[in-house]
């Protein structure tokens, strides 16, 4: 399973091809390919080209501001950062959440899972899956989807809308809400709000089941493509509940190797650094995490729906668990490493989120008034949650003046960094090597990246060296001077 991004010999003699910007992903990134004279691929790299310094500029801010501030990292998955930060601050204030607070947060979180998975599958990925990777570029978009599959597009929009309404009711706003606070939440549901969300939940579950069936049928319609496209072996990482079941809100770390054997279980999220190490490379603003026990060459891994569905022992909701078993049976029960299988498992999770929302909406604790708890103060807090794209870690230190002194975020897309690079390398070698490059062929590389549903804005964090190049250019466009910091 050893993999390292290849270092091209004499790169100055190679032809450089860039896919810039990547399309139908959240955030800004590009892919560069180095080709020799015969068109053979010598190097492939995914670059994250934007930088956001959240880990630095939240320092010296009061800790209670952090759950609201950090979600500005992203407009797609702000709830995940909101809740991960709030969980970390629960530790800072020594809180054991009340039943009402925990269930409100879980409801909020599953609304986020639902809306994000719907957005990705229906709006970003389905044009490739329904029209083909080689389809005319003007056809691979949501406009064409609406024109040719109007009912499917409508259901995708309404599924996302429902998830956003769950977020609005629990967090106060659809985007960048304020519902979770250190030690609990600032509101519960009213009877009217609960009834409002209950009106459509069974229809949402039915549509989610249809989405699972669609993803399954797409996969089974062309197993040669879906099973092999960009496929590579890697470890898997996620959190699971105390009973080994999928738990997207809370749990302990579990990792499996490429054959499915458990590497560690019940890993303490509060001491994640004993299990995970972050490596920095000078050509990207995104870090490269790996499992400490295996080292950087063997220890990289996948996170997200494909990892979670296989890493857990079961899903508590019956329809999603049946869909999970069907997925595993389709591959003979062995580990699934095909990136395109992310879409199938993503829809299984969307169904699980819909079922969980239904169960929570029938729980009277949502209407409770005991919202906030506190206890013995701590100086360090870690919050870990399963965001739509994978495991999300927030780690903070707070001083005696209630100010944040240190922050470290390991987001889902960062965990998947090495895996995404391996996927695009496999695709480039299979579809681009020695061939005349066309837009349709280059789209294959983007399809591989989109399978992971990356959030590049969230992932732009680095520790240690960061590449920075500054050029002074005169009026005629000639470079007068150039300075590089952090270059290798």
C-alpha positions in Angstrom: 0.0 0.0 0.0 3.1 2.3 0.1 2.5 5.5 -1.8 4.3 8.8 -2.1 3.7 11.5 -4.6 6.3 10.8 -7.2 9.1 13.3 -7.7 9.6 13.9 -11.4 13.1 13.8 -12.6 14.2 17.0 -14.4 10.7 18.7 -14.1 12.0 21.6 -16.2 12.0 19.3 -19.2 8.4 18.1 -18.8 5.2 19.6 -20.1 2.9 21.0 -17.4 -0.9 20.7 -17.7 -3.1 22.4 -15.1 -6.7 21.8 -14.3 -7.4 25.2 -12.8 -9.8 25.8 -11.2 -11.4 22.6 -10.1 -15.1 22.7 -10.8 -18.2 21.6 -8.8 -16.3 21.4 -5.5 -16.4 23.8 -2.5 -13.4 26.1 -2.4 -10.5 26.7 -4.7 -8.0 24.2 -5.9 -6.1 22.9 -8.9 -4.4 19.8 -10.3 -1.1 19.8 -12.0 0.2 17.1 -14.3 3.7 16.8 -15.6 4.0 14.9 -18.9 7.1 13.7 -20.8 7.6 14.1 -24.6 5.5 11.0 -25.2 2.6 12.3 -23.1 3.2 9.9 -20.3 2.3 11.1 -16.8 5.3 11.6 -14.6 3.7 13.5 -11.7 0.2 14.4 -10.5 -0.6 16.7 -7.6 -3.7 18.2 -6.0 -2.9 21.8 -4.9 -4.9 23.8 -2.4 -4.3 27.4 -3.5 -6.2 29.4 -0.9 -5.2 30.0 2.7 -7.3 30.9 5.7 -5.6 31.5 9.0 -8.4 30.6 11.4 -6.1 28.7 13.7 -4.2 31.9 14.2 -6.7 34.7 14.2 -9.0 33.1 16.8 -6.1 33.2 19.2 -6.7 35.8 22.0 -10.5 35.6 21.4 -12.8 34.7 24.2 -13.6 31.0 24.1 -17.3 31.5 23.9 -17.0 33.3 20.5 -15.2 30.3 18.9 -18.2 28.1 18.0 -19.7 31.0 16.0 -16.4 32.2 14.5 -15.0 29.0 13.2 -18.0 28.1 11.1 -17.1 31.1 8.8 -14.6 28.7 7.4 -17.3 27.4 5.1 -20.8 28.1 3.8 -21.5 24.4 3.0 -20.6 22.7 6.3 -20.7 25.4 9.0 -22.8 23.3 11.3 -20.0 20.8 11.5 -17.4 23.3 12.7 -20.0 25.0 14.9 -20.7 21.7 16.8 -17.1 20.4 16.8 -16.0 23.7 18.4 -18.9 23.6 20.9 -18.0 20.1 21.9 -14.4 21.2 22.6 -15.7 24.1 24.6 -18.0 21.8 26.6 -14.7 20.2 27.9 -13.3 23.7 28.7 -16.4 24.5 30.9 -16.6 21.0 32.3 -20.1 20.4 31.0 -22.0 17.1 30.7 -24.8 18.0 28.3 -28.4 17.8 29.4 -30.6 15.4 27.4 -32.3 18.3 25.7 -29.0 20.0 24.7 -27.5 16.8 23.3 -30.6 15.9 21.3 -31.0 19.4 19.9 -27.4 19.3 18.7 -27.9 15.8 17.2 -30.9 17.0 15.4 -29.0 20.0 14.1 -26.1 17.7 13.0 -28.3 15.3 11.1 -30.0 18.2 9.4 -26.5 19.2 8.2 -25.7 15.6 7.0 -28.9 15.5 5.1 -28.6 18.8 3.3 -24.9 18.5 2.5 -25.2 14.9 1.1 -28.2 16.0 -1.0 -26.3 19.0 -2.3 -23.3 17.0 -3.3 -25.1 14.0 -4.9 -27.8 15.9 -6.8 -26.1 19.2 -7.7 -22.4 18.4 -8.0 -21.9 14.7 -8.7 -25.1 13.5 -10.6 -24.3 15.4 -13.9 -21.2 13.1 -14.3 -23.0 10.0 -13.1 -26.2 10.5 -15.2 -24.7 12.0 -18.4 -21.3 10.4 -18.4 -17.8 11.6 -17.7 -17.3 12.3 -21.4 -20.5 14.3 -21.9 -20.3 17.7 -23.5 -19.1 20.2 -20.9 -22.2 22.4 -21.3 -24.4 19.4 -20.3 -22.6 18.4 -17.1 -24.3 20.8 -14.8 -27.5 21.3 -12.7 -29.2 23.2 -15.5 -29.1 20.2 -17.7 -30.2 17.9 -14.8 -33.3 20.1 -14.3 -34.1 20.0 -18.0 -33.6 16.2 -18.5 -34.5 14.8 -15.0 -36.9 17.5 -13.5 -38.4 15.2 -10.8 -35.0 14.0 -9.7 -33.6 17.6 -9.5 -36.7 18.8 -7.7 -36.4 16.1 -5.0 -32.7 16.9 -4.6 -33.6 20.6 -4.0 -36.4 19.7 -1.5 -34.2 17.2 0.4 -31.6 19.9 0.9 -34.2 22.5 1.8 -35.6 20.2 4.5 -32.1 19.7 6.0 -31.6 23.5 6.0 -35.0 23.9 7.8 -33.8 21.5 10.5 -30.7 23.7 10.9 -32.7 26.9 10.9 -35.1 25.6 13.7 -32.2 24.3 15.9 -29.4 26.9 15.1 -31.5 30.0 14.5 -30.3 30.4 10.9 -29.8 28.1 7.9 -26.1 29.3 7.5 -23.8 30.4 10.4 -26.3 29.9 13.2 -25.7 30.3 16.9 -27.6 27.4 18.5 -24.7 25.6 20.1 -22.9 27.3 23.0 -20.3 26.1 25.4 -22.1 23.7 27.8 -25.3 23.3 25.7 -27.6 25.1 23.4 -29.4 28.5 23.6 -32.9 27.2 22.5 -35.0 24.1 22.4 -37.8 23.4 20.0 -41.4 24.7 20.4 -44.3 22.3 19.8 -45.1 24.3 16.7 -41.5 23.9 15.3 -41.5 20.2 16.0 -44.9 19.7 14.3 -43.6 21.8 11.3 -40.6 19.5 10.8 -42.7 16.3 11.4 -45.0 17.2 8.4 -42.5 16.3 5.7 -40.1 13.8 7.4 -41.7 10.6 6.0 -41.6 12.0 2.5 -37.9 12.9 3.1 -37.3 9.3 4.2 -39.0 8.0 1.1 -37.0 10.3 -1.2 -33.8 9.2 0.6 -34.6 5.6 -0.1 -35.1 6.4 -3.7 -31.7 8.1 -3.8 -30.0 5.0 -2.3 -31.7 2.9 -5.0 -30.5 5.3 -7.7 -26.9 5.3 -6.5 -27.0 1.5 -6.3 -28.5 1.2 -9.8 -25.9 3.5 -11.2 -23.1 1.5 -9.7 -24.5 -1.8 -10.8 -25.1 -0.6 -14.3 -21.4 -0.4 -15.0 -19.4 -2.4 -12.4 -16.3 -2.4 -14.5 -16.2 1.4 -14.3 -17.5 2.0 -10.8 -15.4 -0.8 -9.1 -12.1 0.2 -10.7 -12.2 3.9 -11.5 -9.4 5.5 -9.4 -9.4 2.5 -7.0 -6.6 2.1 -4.5 -6.1 0.4 -1.2 -5.8 2.3 2.0 -6.6 2.3 5.7 -10.0 3.6 7.0 -10.7 5.9 9.9 -13.9 7.2 11.7 -15.5 7.4 15.0 -18.0 4.8 16.2 -20.4 4.6 19.1 -19.7 2.5 22.3 -21.5 -0.5 20.7 -19.6 -0.2 17.4 -22.5 1.3 15.6 -22.3 4.4 13.4 -22.6 7.5 15.5 -22.0 10.7 13.5 -22.1 13.0 16.6 -20.0 11.3 19.2 -17.9 8.3 19.8 -14.3 6.9 19.8 -11.8 6.5 17.0 -11.5 3.3 15.1 -9.2 2.5 12.3 -9.0 -0.5 9.9 -6.3 -1.5 7.5 -6.8 -2.1 3.8 -7.9 -5.7 4.4 -10.5 -4.6 7.0 -8.6 -5.7 10.1 -9.0 -3.4 13.0 -5.8 -1.4 13.7 -7.1 0.2 16.9 -10.5 0.6 18.5 -11.9 2.9 21.2 -9.2 5.4 20.5 -9.6 8.4 22.8 -10.6 11.5 20.8 -9.3 13.7 23.6 -5.8 12.4 22.8 -6.0 12.0 19.1 -2.4 13.1 18.6 -1.3 9.8 20.1 -2.9 8.1 17.1 -2.7 10.6 14.3 0.3 12.7 13.1 0.1 15.6 10.7 2.8 16.1 8.1 3.4 19.3 6.2 4.6 19.5 2.6 5.8 22.7 1.1 3.7 22.6 -2.1 0.3 22.7 -0.5 -1.6 24.6 2.3 -3.2 21.3 3.2 -1.6 18.9 5.8 -1.1 15.2 5.3 -2.2 13.2 8.4 -1.2 9.6 8.9 -1.6 6.9 11.6 1.3 7.1 14.0 1.6 3.3 14.4 2.1 2.8 10.6 4.2 5.9 9.7 3.8 8.4 6.8 4.3 5.9 4.0 1.8 3.2 5.2 -0.4 5.2 7.6 -2.5 7.4 5.4 -6.2 6.6 5.2 -9.7 7.5 3.9 -12.5 9.1 5.9 -16.1 10.0 5.1 -19.1 7.9 4.0 -17.1 5.1 2.4 -15.0 4.6 5.5 -17.8 5.1 8.0 -20.3 2.6 6.4 -17.5 -0.1 6.4 -15.9 0.8 9.7 -19.0 0.6 11.9 -20.7 -2.7 12.9 -24.2 -1.5 12.2 -26.4 1.5 11.7 -29.1 2.0 14.4 -31.8 3.0 12.0 -33.4 0.0 10.2 -33.7 1.2 6.6 -30.2 2.5 6.5 -28.7 -0.6 8.1 -30.5 -2.8 5.5 -29.1 -0.6 2.8 -25.6 -0.9 4.4 -25.8 -4.7 4.4 -26.9 -4.7 0.8 -23.9 -2.5 -0.1 -21.5 -4.8 1.6 -23.1 -7.9 0.1 -22.7 -6.4 -3.4 -18.9 -6.5 -2.9 -18.8 -9.9 -1.3 -18.3 -8.5 2.2 -14.7 -7.4 1.7 -13.4 -3.9 2.0 -14.5 -1.5 -0.8 -11.8 0.9 -2.0 -13.4 2.3 -5.2 -13.8 6.1 -4.9 -17.1 6.1 -6.9 -18.6 3.9 -4.1 -18.6 7.1 -2.0 -21.7 8.1 -3.8 -23.6 5.0 -2.8 -22.5 5.2 0.8 -23.2 8.9 0.9 -26.9 8.2 0.1 -27.0 5.4 2.7 -25.9 8.0 5.3 -28.5 10.5 4.0 -31.1 7.9 4.6 -29.7 7.2 8.1 -29.8 11.0 8.8 -33.5 11.2 7.7 -34.5 8.2 9.9 -32.6 9.7 12.9 -34.3 13.1 12.4 -37.7 11.2 12.5 -36.8 9.4 15.7 -35.6 12.6 17.4 -38.7 14.5 16.4 -40.7 12.1 18.4 -38.6 12.6 21.5 -40.2 15.1 24.0 -36.7 16.0 25.3 -36.5 18.4 22.3 -39.1 20.5 24.1 -37.2 20.7 27.4 -36.0 23.8 29.1 -32.8 22.5 30.8 -30.4 23.7 28.2 -26.9 24.5 29.7 -24.6 22.8 32.1 -21.2 23.5 33.5 -18.6 22.0 35.8 -14.9 22.0 36.5 -12.9 24.2 34.2 -10.2 22.7 32.0 -7.4 24.4 29.9 -7.7 22.1 26.9 -10.7 20.9 25.0 -11.0 18.5 22.0 -14.2 18.2 20.0 -14.5 15.4 17.4 -17.5 14.9 15.1 -18.2 13.1 11.8 -18.9 15.9 9.4 -20.5 15.1 6.0 -17.1 14.6 4.4 -15.5 12.7 7.3 -13.9 13.0 10.7 -13.5 16.6 12.0 -11.2 17.5 14.9 -11.1 20.8 16.8 -8.5 21.2 19.5 -8.2 24.4 21.7 -6.3 25.7 24.7 -7.8 28.4 26.8 -5.9 30.5 29.5 -7.1 31.8 32.8 -8.4 34.9 31.1 -10.8 32.9 29.0 -8.8 33.6 25.9 -7.9 31.0 23.2 -4.1 30.5 23.2 -3.8 27.7 20.7 -6.0 26.1 18.1 -5.6 23.1 15.7 -8.1 21.9 13.2 -7.9 18.7 11.3 -10.8 18.7 8.8 -12.3 15.9 6.8 -10.7 16.9 3.5 -7.3 17.1 5.1 -7.7 13.5 6.4 -8.5 12.5 2.7 -5.6 14.5 1.3 -3.3 11.7 0.4 -6.2 9.5 -0.7 -7.4 12.1 -3.1 -3.9 12.5 -4.5 -3.7 8.7 -5.0 -7.1 8.6 -6.7 -6.2 11.3 -9.3 -2.8 9.6 -9.9 -4.6 6.3 -10.7 -7.0 8.0 -13.0 -4.3 10.0 -14.7 -2.2 6.9 -15.3 -5.3 5.0 -16.6 -7.1 7.5 -18.8 -4.5 10.2 -19.7 -1.2 8.4 -20.0 0.2 8.7 -23.5 -3.0 10.2 -25.0 -4.0 13.5 -26.5 -5.5 15.4 -23.7 -9.1 16.7 -24.1 -11.4 18.4 -21.7 -13.4 15.2 -21.3 -10.4 13.2 -20.3 -9.3 15.9 -17.8 -12.8 15.8 -16.4 -12.0 12.2 -15.3 -9.5 13.6 -12.8 -12.1 16.0 -11.5 -14.6 13.2 -11.2 -12.2 11.3 -8.9 -11.8 14.4 -6.7 -15.5 15.1 -6.6 -16.2 11.5 -5.3 -14.6 12.6 -2.0 -16.9 15.7 -1.8 -13.9 17.8 -0.8 -14.3 21.1 1.0 -11.1 22.9 0.0 -12.0 26.0 1.9 -12.1 24.1 5.2 -8.9 22.2 4.4 -6.6 25.2 4.0 -4.5 25.0 7.2 -0.9 24.3 7.7 1.6 24.1 10.5 5.3 24.9 10.2 6.5 25.8 6.7 4.1 27.2 4.1 5.1 28.0 0.5 5.0 31.7 -0.2 6.3 33.2 -3.5 6.3 37.0 -4.1 7.3 38.4 -7.5 8.0 41.9 -8.5 7.0 42.5 -12.1 7.7 45.7 -14.1 5.3 47.4 -16.5 6.4 45.3 -19.4 5.6 42.1 -17.5 9.3 41.1 -16.8 10.1 39.6 -13.4 12.4 42.0 -11.6 12.8 40.1 -8.4 11.4 37.0 -6.7 11.5 35.8 -3.2 10.3 32.4 -2.0 9.7 31.3 1.6 9.3 27.7 2.6 10.2 26.3 -0.8 11.8 22.8 -0.9 
